[in-house]
Amino acid sequence: MQLDATDRRILRVLQKQGRVTNAELAELVNLSPSACHRRVQRLEGEGVIAGYVALLDLKRIGRPTTVYVEITLSGQSDEILDAFEREVARVPDILECHLMAGTADYLLKIIAADTEDFARIHRRYLSRLPSVTQMQSSFALRTVVKTTAIDI
C-alpha cells in the first residue's frame, strides 16, 4: 500500500494521541471529518493500523522492573523451535519474544515487580521452557528512550 503525505500525518497523530476524536484528527491533518474518517477506515482495513491500546505506566501498576533474557536452545530444528515458541507464548509476564540472529536464539522482554518477582517467574516458567541450554538475564537499570511511535 502506498501512503501519501496525508496518510502519514494521520499516522503520526494517531501514534501519539490514539484517543483523539475524528473531528480533532481531521482538524490536525487539514481534512474534512468525513474524508479523515474514510482514510482511517482504509488504513485500518488494509492493516496499516493494526489496533489501538492503552499504554500503562509500569511503576504505577507495581511492575517497574524490566528484564531482558537471552535464551539458547539445544538445537534449531522446527520441532524444537515450535515447542519453545508454543510454551513461551503462555508466560504472562513476557512482553516480547524475538527469534534472534547472533549468539542467543531468543531474546525475551519480561516485566516484574522486583528481583524476587523475577525469581518467581524464573522458577515457575522460564526454568521449565523446553530445550533451553543457556539463559542469561540482564536487568534494565534505567530507561533512556521508550516510544511506540515510528517515524513515518
Disulfide bonds with the S-S distance in Angstrom:
none
